[in-house]
Amino acid sequence: MLKFLTTTIGRLRLIAFIEGLSYLTLLFVAMPLKYIYEQPQAVRTVGSIHGFLFVAYVLLVFLTKIEHRWDWAKTRLLLLISLIPFGNFYADRKWLAPEQD
């Protein structure tokens, strides 16, 4: 667990995981609660948390880009793939985890 807090890429991986979970919660829990059960409070709450985590993810992608001297293609890819459900988990396995090891 310490490796996730001591390096920039570790912090990015941790935030990407949490942000990915919040995105899935928003899509598959909060949205059905709003539209099927007419409870919009879930979207407001989870949406706010997800928004904060998404901003943190974007900032960490740029910080990691600077520190690890990533090219713009990889940076754009990591930003775009985060918009796809389960995308952060794929990006972590394919691009982020190998760089941290």
N, CA, C and O atoms as a GROMACS GRO file, in nm:
protein
  404
    1MET      N    1   0.081  -0.120   0.000
    1MET     CA    2   0.000   0.000   0.000
    1MET      C    3   0.086   0.126   0.000
    1MET      O    4   0.046   0.229  -0.055
    2LEU      N    5   0.202   0.117   0.062
    2LEU     CA    6   0.288   0.234   0.069
    2LEU      C    7   0.337   0.279  -0.068
    2LEU      O    8   0.361   0.398  -0.090
    3LYS      N    9   0.353   0.184  -0.162
    3LYS     CA   10   0.400   0.220  -0.295
    3LYS      C   11   0.300   0.309  -0.368
    3LYS      O   12   0.338   0.380  -0.462
    4PHE      N   13   0.174   0.305  -0.327
    4PHE     CA   14   0.073   0.390  -0.391
    4PHE      C   15   0.077   0.532  -0.339
    4PHE      O   16   0.022   0.622  -0.403
    5LEU      N   17   0.140   0.555  -0.227
    5LEU     CA   18   0.141   0.689  -0.170
    5LEU      C   19   0.274   0.762  -0.186
    5LEU      O   20   0.280   0.884  -0.171
    6THR      N   21   0.380   0.688  -0.215
    6THR     CA   22   0.512   0.750  -0.217
    6THR      C   23   0.556   0.802  -0.354
    6THR      O   24   0.648   0.883  -0.362
    7THR      N   25   0.491   0.757  -0.460
    7THR     CA   26   0.532   0.802  -0.595
    7THR      C   27   0.413   0.867  -0.665
    7THR      O   28   0.297   0.844  -0.630
    8THR      N   29   0.444   0.948  -0.764
    8THR     CA   30   0.339   1.014  -0.840
    8THR      C   31   0.255   0.914  -0.916
    8THR      O   32   0.133   0.924  -0.920
    9ILE      N   33   0.320   0.817  -0.977
    9ILE     CA   34   0.245   0.717  -1.053
    9ILE      C   35   0.162   0.629  -0.959
    9ILE      O   36   0.055   0.582  -0.997
   10GLY      N   37   0.210   0.606  -0.838
   10GLY     CA   38   0.133   0.531  -0.740
   10GLY      C   39   0.008   0.607  -0.698
   10GLY      O   40  -0.099   0.548  -0.687
   11ARG      N   41   0.022   0.736  -0.675
   11ARG     CA   42  -0.094   0.818  -0.641
   11ARG      C   43  -0.193   0.823  -0.758
   11ARG      O   44  -0.314   0.820  -0.737
   12LEU      N   45  -0.141   0.831  -0.880
   12LEU     CA   46  -0.227   0.830  -0.997
   12LEU      C   47  -0.304   0.699  -1.005
   12LEU      O   48  -0.424   0.698  -1.032
   13ARG      N   49  -0.237   0.588  -0.982
   13ARG     CA   50  -0.304   0.458  -0.986
   13ARG      C   51  -0.413   0.449  -0.880
   13ARG      O   52  -0.521   0.397  -0.907
   14LEU      N   53  -0.385   0.499  -0.761
   14LEU     CA   54  -0.482   0.494  -0.652
   14LEU      C   55  -0.604   0.579  -0.685
   14LEU      O   56  -0.718   0.533  -0.670
   15ILE      N   57  -0.582   0.702  -0.728
   15ILE     CA   58  -0.694   0.790  -0.764
   15ILE      C   59  -0.770   0.735  -0.884
   15ILE      O   60  -0.892   0.745  -0.888
   16ALA      N   61  -0.699   0.677  -0.980
   16ALA     CA   62  -0.766   0.619  -1.097
   16ALA      C   63  -0.860   0.506  -1.055
   16ALA      O   64  -0.970   0.494  -1.107
   17PHE      N   65  -0.816   0.424  -0.960
   17PHE     CA   66  -0.899   0.314  -0.911
   17PHE      C   67  -1.023   0.368  -0.840
   17PHE      O   68  -1.135   0.324  -0.867
   18ILE      N   69  -1.003   0.463  -0.751
   18ILE     CA   70  -1.116   0.519  -0.675
   18ILE      C   71  -1.211   0.595  -0.768
   18ILE      O   72  -1.333   0.585  -0.754
   19GLU      N   73  -1.155   0.670  -0.863
   19GLU     CA   74  -1.237   0.744  -0.959
   19GLU      C   75  -1.315   0.648  -1.047
   19GLU      O   76  -1.432   0.673  -1.078
   20GLY      N   77  -1.252   0.538  -1.088
   20GLY     CA   78  -1.322   0.436  -1.167
   20GLY      C   79  -1.439   0.375  -1.092
   20GLY      O   80  -1.546   0.353  -1.148
   21LEU      N   81  -1.418   0.348  -0.962
   21LEU     CA   82  -1.527   0.295  -0.880
   21LEU      C   83  -1.640   0.398  -0.865
   21LEU      O   84  -1.757   0.362  -0.870
   22SER      N   85  -1.605   0.524  -0.848
   22SER     CA   86  -1.708   0.626  -0.833
   22SER      C   87  -1.786   0.642  -0.964
   22SER      O   88  -1.907   0.667  -0.961
   23TYR      N   89  -1.720   0.628  -1.076
   23TYR     CA   90  -1.787   0.637  -1.206
   23TYR      C   91  -1.886   0.522  -1.223
   23TYR      O   92  -2.000   0.542  -1.266
   24LEU      N   93  -1.843   0.402  -1.189
   24LEU     CA   94  -1.932   0.287  -1.198
   24LEU      C   95  -2.050   0.300  -1.101
   24LEU      O   96  -2.162   0.264  -1.135
   25THR      N   97  -2.024   0.351  -0.982
   25THR     CA   98  -2.130   0.372  -0.885
   25THR      C   99  -2.231   0.475  -0.937
   25THR      O  100  -2.352   0.458  -0.923
   26LEU      N  101  -2.179   0.580  -0.998
   26LEU     CA  102  -2.266   0.682  -1.056
   26LEU      C  103  -2.354   0.623  -1.167
   26LEU      O  104  -2.474   0.647  -1.171
   27LEU      N  105  -2.292   0.546  -1.256
   27LEU     CA  106  -2.365   0.492  -1.370
   27LEU      C  107  -2.462   0.380  -1.333
   27LEU      O  108  -2.575   0.377  -1.381
   28PHE      N  109  -2.418   0.289  -1.247
   28PHE     CA  110  -2.495   0.167  -1.224
   28PHE      C  111  -2.572   0.164  -1.093
   28PHE      O  112  -2.650   0.071  -1.070
   29VAL      N  113  -2.553   0.262  -1.007
   29VAL     CA  114  -2.630   0.268  -0.882
   29VAL      C  115  -2.710   0.398  -0.876
   29VAL      O  116  -2.832   0.395  -0.864
   30ALA      N  117  -2.640   0.511  -0.883
   30ALA     CA  118  -2.706   0.639  -0.864
   30ALA      C  119  -2.803   0.673  -0.978
   30ALA      O  120  -2.914   0.720  -0.953
   31MET      N  121  -2.763   0.649  -1.102
   31MET     CA  122  -2.851   0.681  -1.215
   31MET      C  123  -2.979   0.596  -1.213
   31MET      O  124  -3.087   0.651  -1.231
   32PRO      N  125  -2.970   0.465  -1.191
   32PRO     CA  126  -3.096   0.389  -1.178
   32PRO      C  127  -3.182   0.436  -1.061
   32PRO      O  128  -3.305   0.438  -1.071
   33LEU      N  129  -3.119   0.474  -0.950
   33LEU     CA  130  -3.197   0.527  -0.838
   33LEU      C  131  -3.272   0.653  -0.878
   33LEU      O  132  -3.386   0.675  -0.836
   34LYS      N  133  -3.209   0.735  -0.959
   34LYS     CA  134  -3.273   0.860  -1.001
   34LYS      C  135  -3.387   0.835  -1.099
   34LYS      O  136  -3.497   0.887  -1.082
   35TYR      N  137  -3.360   0.755  -1.201
   35TYR     CA  138  -3.457   0.741  -1.308
   35TYR      C  139  -3.560   0.630  -1.287
   35TYR      O  140  -3.670   0.639  -1.341
   36ILE      N  141  -3.528   0.530  -1.212
   36ILE     CA  142  -3.624   0.422  -1.188
   36ILE      C  143  -3.702   0.447  -1.059
   36ILE      O  144  -3.824   0.431  -1.055
   37TYR      N  145  -3.631   0.486  -0.954
   37TYR     CA  146  -3.693   0.501  -0.823
   37TYR      C  147  -3.716   0.647  -0.783
   37TYR      O  148  -3.758   0.675  -0.671
   38GLU      N  149  -3.688   0.740  -0.876
   38GLU     CA  150  -3.710   0.882  -0.856
   38GLU      C  151  -3.645   0.936  -0.728
   38GLU      O  152  -3.708   1.006  -0.649
   39GLN      N  153  -3.519   0.901  -0.710
   39GLN     CA  154  -3.440   0.950  -0.597
   39GLN      C  155  -3.316   1.023  -0.650
   39GLN      O  156  -3.209   0.963  -0.659
   40PRO      N  157  -3.329   1.150  -0.684
   40PRO     CA  158  -3.218   1.222  -0.746
   40PRO      C  159  -3.103   1.255  -0.651
   40PRO      O  160  -2.995   1.292  -0.696
   41GLN      N  161  -3.124   1.243  -0.522
   41GLN     CA  162  -3.019   1.277  -0.425
   41GLN      C  163  -2.894   1.191  -0.445
   41GLN      O  164  -2.782   1.239  -0.424
   42ALA      N  165  -2.912   1.067  -0.486
   42ALA     CA  166  -2.797   0.977  -0.507
   42ALA      C  167  -2.705   1.032  -0.615
   42ALA      O  168  -2.583   1.027  -0.602
   43VAL      N  169  -2.763   1.084  -0.723
   43VAL     CA  170  -2.682   1.139  -0.832
   43VAL      C  171  -2.609   1.264  -0.785
   43VAL      O  172  -2.492   1.285  -0.820
   44ARG      N  173  -2.676   1.348  -0.706
   44ARG     CA  174  -2.610   1.469  -0.656
   44ARG      C  175  -2.490   1.433  -0.569
   44ARG      O  176  -2.382   1.491  -0.583
   45THR      N  177  -2.510   1.339  -0.480
   45THR     CA  178  -2.403   1.303  -0.387
   45THR      C  179  -2.288   1.232  -0.458
   45THR      O  180  -2.173   1.275  -0.450
   46VAL      N  181  -2.320   1.124  -0.526
   46VAL     CA  182  -2.216   1.046  -0.595
   46VAL      C  183  -2.154   1.129  -0.707
   46VAL      O  184  -2.034   1.120  -0.732
   47GLY      N  185  -2.235   1.209  -0.775
   47GLY     CA  186  -2.184   1.294  -0.883
   47GLY      C  187  -2.083   1.396  -0.833
   47GLY      O  188  -1.983   1.423  -0.900
   48SER      N  189  -2.108   1.453  -0.716
   48SER     CA  190  -2.014   1.549  -0.659
   48SER      C  191  -1.882   1.483  -0.622
   48SER      O  192  -1.775   1.536  -0.649
   49ILE      N  193  -1.892   1.367  -0.561
   49ILE     CA  194  -1.771   1.292  -0.524
   49ILE      C  195  -1.693   1.254  -0.649
   49ILE      O  196  -1.572   1.270  -0.656
   50HIS      N  197  -1.765   1.203  -0.748
   50HIS     CA  198  -1.700   1.162  -0.872
   50HIS      C  199  -1.635   1.282  -0.942
   50HIS      O  200  -1.525   1.270  -0.996
   51GLY      N  201  -1.702   1.395  -0.941
   51GLY     CA  202  -1.645   1.515  -1.004
   51GLY      C  203  -1.515   1.557  -0.939
   51GLY      O  204  -1.418   1.590  -1.008
   52PHE      N  205  -1.511   1.556  -0.807
   52PHE     CA  206  -1.388   1.588  -0.735
   52PHE      C  207  -1.277   1.489  -0.770
   52PHE      O  208  -1.164   1.529  -0.795
   53LEU      N  209  -1.311   1.360  -0.771
   53LEU     CA  210  -1.210   1.259  -0.802
   53LEU      C  211  -1.163   1.268  -0.948
   53LEU      O  212  -1.046   1.242  -0.976
   54PHE      N  213  -1.252   1.304  -1.039
   54PHE     CA  214  -1.213   1.319  -1.178
   54PHE      C  215  -1.115   1.434  -1.197
   54PHE      O  216  -1.018   1.422  -1.271
   55VAL      N  217  -1.141   1.545  -1.130
   55VAL     CA  218  -1.049   1.659  -1.136
   55VAL      C  219  -0.913   1.619  -1.078
   55VAL      O  220  -0.809   1.653  -1.135
   56ALA      N  221  -0.914   1.547  -0.967
   56ALA     CA  222  -0.788   1.500  -0.908
   56ALA      C  223  -0.715   1.406  -1.004
   56ALA      O  224  -0.592   1.413  -1.016
   57TYR      N  225  -0.789   1.320  -1.073
   57TYR     CA  226  -0.730   1.229  -1.170
   57TYR      C  227  -0.663   1.306  -1.284
   57TYR      O  228  -0.550   1.276  -1.322
   58VAL      N  229  -0.733   1.405  -1.338
   58VAL     CA  230  -0.678   1.484  -1.449
   58VAL      C  231  -0.551   1.555  -1.405
   58VAL      O  232  -0.451   1.555  -1.477
   59LEU      N  233  -0.554   1.616  -1.288
   59LEU     CA  234  -0.435   1.685  -1.237
   59LEU      C  235  -0.318   1.588  -1.219
   59LEU      O  236  -0.205   1.619  -1.254
   60LEU      N  237  -0.347   1.469  -1.165
   60LEU     CA  238  -0.240   1.371  -1.145
   60LEU      C  239  -0.186   1.318  -1.277
   60LEU      O  240  -0.068   1.287  -1.288
   61VAL      N  241  -0.271   1.306  -1.377
   61VAL     CA  242  -0.222   1.264  -1.510
   61VAL      C  243  -0.121   1.366  -1.560
   61VAL      O  244  -0.016   1.329  -1.612
   62PHE      N  245  -0.152   1.495  -1.546
   62PHE     CA  246  -0.059   1.597  -1.593
   62PHE      C  247   0.068   1.603  -1.508
   62PHE      O  248   0.177   1.623  -1.562
   63LEU      N  249   0.056   1.586  -1.378
   63LEU     CA  250   0.176   1.583  -1.293
   63LEU      C  251   0.265   1.464  -1.328
   63LEU      O  252   0.387   1.477  -1.334
   64THR      N  253   0.202   1.349  -1.351
   64THR     CA  254   0.279   1.230  -1.387
   64THR      C  255   0.340   1.245  -1.526
   64THR      O  256   0.451   1.199  -1.550
   65LYS      N  257   0.267   1.310  -1.617
   65LYS     CA  258   0.321   1.335  -1.752
   65LYS      C  259   0.450   1.416  -1.743
   65LYS      O  260   0.548   1.386  -1.811
   66ILE      N  261   0.449   1.518  -1.658
   66ILE     CA  262   0.568   1.603  -1.643
   66ILE      C  263   0.682   1.525  -1.579
   66ILE      O  264   0.795   1.529  -1.627
   67GLU      N  265   0.652   1.453  -1.471
   67GLU     CA  266   0.757   1.381  -1.398
   67GLU      C  267   0.818   1.267  -1.479
   67GLU      O  268   0.939   1.246  -1.476
   68HIS      N  269   0.734   1.193  -1.551
   68HIS     CA  270   0.782   1.076  -1.626
   68HIS      C  271   0.807   1.107  -1.774
   68HIS      O  272   0.841   1.018  -1.852
   69ARG      N  273   0.790   1.232  -1.810
   69ARG     CA  274   0.814   1.278  -1.948
   69ARG      C  275   0.736   1.196  -2.052
   69ARG      O  276   0.791   1.152  -2.153
   70TRP      N  277   0.608   1.177  -2.023
   70TRP     CA  278   0.522   1.108  -2.118
   70TRP      C  279   0.498   1.195  -2.239
   70TRP      O  280   0.501   1.318  -2.231
   71ASP      N  281   0.474   1.130  -2.353
   71ASP     CA  282   0.436   1.207  -2.471
   71ASP      C  283   0.287   1.241  -2.462
   71ASP      O  284   0.214   1.188  -2.379
   72TRP      N  285   0.244   1.332  -2.550
   72TRP     CA  286   0.106   1.378  -2.547
   72TRP      C  287   0.009   1.267  -2.585
   72TRP      O  288  -0.105   1.268  -2.540
   73ALA      N  289   0.052   1.173  -2.667
   73ALA     CA  290  -0.037   1.064  -2.708
   73ALA      C  291  -0.079   0.980  -2.587
   73ALA      O  292  -0.197   0.948  -2.572
   74LYS      N  293   0.015   0.946  -2.503
   74LYS     CA  294  -0.017   0.867  -2.383
   74LYS      C  295  -0.103   0.947  -2.287
   74LYS      O  296  -0.196   0.892  -2.227
   75THR      N  297  -0.074   1.074  -2.273
   75THR     CA  298  -0.152   1.160  -2.183
   75THR      C  299  -0.296   1.169  -2.232
   75THR      O  300  -0.390   1.152  -2.153
   76ARG      N  301  -0.314   1.197  -2.359
   76ARG     CA  302  -0.450   1.205  -2.415
   76ARG      C  303  -0.523   1.072  -2.401
   76ARG      O  304  -0.642   1.069  -2.369
   77LEU      N  305  -0.452   0.963  -2.425
   77LEU     CA  306  -0.513   0.831  -2.414
   77LEU      C  307  -0.562   0.804  -2.272
   77LEU      O  308  -0.673   0.754  -2.253
   78LEU      N  309  -0.481   0.838  -2.173
   78LEU     CA  310  -0.522   0.817  -2.034
   78LEU      C  311  -0.640   0.907  -1.996
   78LEU      O  312  -0.724   0.867  -1.916
   79LEU      N  313  -0.646   1.025  -2.052
   79LEU     CA  314  -0.760   1.113  -2.025
   79LEU      C  315  -0.886   1.063  -2.095
   79LEU      O  316  -0.994   1.064  -2.035
   80LEU      N  317  -0.874   1.020  -2.218
   80LEU     CA  318  -0.991   0.973  -2.292
   80LEU      C  319  -1.045   0.840  -2.239
   80LEU      O  320  -1.167   0.821  -2.232
   81ILE      N  321  -0.956   0.751  -2.204
   81ILE     CA  322  -1.001   0.619  -2.159
   81ILE      C  323  -1.074   0.626  -2.025
   81ILE      O  324  -1.150   0.536  -1.991
   82SER      N  325  -1.050   0.733  -1.949
   82SER     CA  326  -1.119   0.748  -1.821
   82SER      C  327  -1.267   0.780  -1.841
   82SER      O  328  -1.344   0.770  -1.746
   83LEU      N  329  -1.307   0.819  -1.961
   83LEU     CA  330  -1.447   0.848  -1.989
   83LEU      C  331  -1.528   0.722  -2.019
   83LEU      O  332  -1.651   0.727  -2.023
   84ILE      N  333  -1.461   0.611  -2.039
   84ILE     CA  334  -1.526   0.484  -2.069
   84ILE      C  335  -1.540   0.404  -1.940
   84ILE      O  336  -1.443   0.392  -1.865
   85PRO      N  337  -1.658   0.349  -1.913
   85PRO     CA  338  -1.671   0.264  -1.794
   85PRO      C  339  -1.569   0.150  -1.797
   85PRO      O  340  -1.549   0.087  -1.900
   86PHE      N  341  -1.506   0.125  -1.687
   86PHE     CA  342  -1.400   0.026  -1.668
   86PHE      C  343  -1.270   0.066  -1.737
   86PHE      O  344  -1.173  -0.010  -1.734
   87GLY      N  345  -1.265   0.182  -1.800
   87GLY     CA  346  -1.146   0.226  -1.872
   87GLY      C  347  -1.025   0.247  -1.783
   87GLY      O  348  -0.914   0.212  -1.822
   88ASN      N  349  -1.046   0.303  -1.665
   88ASN     CA  350  -0.933   0.326  -1.574
   88ASN      C  351  -0.868   0.195  -1.530
   88ASN      O  352  -0.746   0.189  -1.512
   89PHE      N  353  -0.948   0.092  -1.513
   89PHE     CA  354  -0.894  -0.037  -1.470
   89PHE      C  355  -0.808  -0.099  -1.581
   89PHE      O  356  -0.704  -0.159  -1.555
   90TYR      N  357  -0.854  -0.084  -1.705
   90TYR     CA  358  -0.776  -0.131  -1.820
   90TYR      C  359  -0.646  -0.053  -1.833
   90TYR      O  360  -0.540  -0.112  -1.853
   91ALA      N  361  -0.655   0.079  -1.821
   91ALA     CA  362  -0.536   0.164  -1.833
   91ALA      C  363  -0.435   0.132  -1.724
   91ALA      O  364  -0.314   0.132  -1.748
   92ASP      N  365  -0.484   0.105  -1.604
   92ASP     CA  366  -0.393   0.072  -1.495
   92ASP      C  367  -0.315  -0.055  -1.526
   92ASP      O  368  -0.193  -0.060  -1.509
   93ARG      N  369  -0.384  -0.156  -1.572
   93ARG     CA  370  -0.318  -0.284  -1.600
   93ARG      C  371  -0.224  -0.273  -1.720
   93ARG      O  372  -0.114  -0.328  -1.718
   94LYS      N  373  -0.268  -0.203  -1.823
   94LYS     CA  374  -0.191  -0.199  -1.948
   94LYS      C  375  -0.073  -0.101  -1.943
   94LYS      O  376   0.035  -0.134  -1.991
   95TRP      N  377  -0.093   0.021  -1.885
   95TRP     CA  378   0.009   0.124  -1.896
   95TRP      C  379   0.068   0.170  -1.763
   95TRP      O  380   0.187   0.201  -1.757
   96LEU      N  381  -0.011   0.175  -1.658
   96LEU     CA  382   0.039   0.234  -1.533
   96LEU      C  383   0.113   0.134  -1.445
   96LEU      O  384   0.221   0.165  -1.395
   97ALA      N  385   0.058   0.017  -1.425
   97ALA     CA  386   0.123  -0.082  -1.338
   97ALA      C  387   0.262  -0.122  -1.387
   97ALA      O  388   0.354  -0.130  -1.305
   98PRO      N  389   0.280  -0.146  -1.518
   98PRO     CA  390   0.416  -0.181  -1.563
   98PRO      C  391   0.520  -0.072  -1.539
   98PRO      O  392   0.638  -0.102  -1.519
   99GLU      N  393   0.478   0.054  -1.539
   99GLU     CA  394   0.574   0.162  -1.515
   99GLU      C  395   0.615   0.173  -1.371
   99GLU      O  396   0.725   0.218  -1.341
  100GLN      N  397   0.527   0.130  -1.281
  100GLN     CA  398   0.559   0.142  -1.139
  100GLN      C  399   0.648   0.027  -1.091
  100GLN      O  400   0.724   0.043  -0.996
  101ASP      N  401   0.638  -0.086  -1.154
  101ASP     CA  402   0.718  -0.203  -1.110
  101ASP      C  403   0.863  -0.191  -1.144
  101ASP      O  404   0.941  -0.281  -1.114
   0.00000   0.00000   0.00000
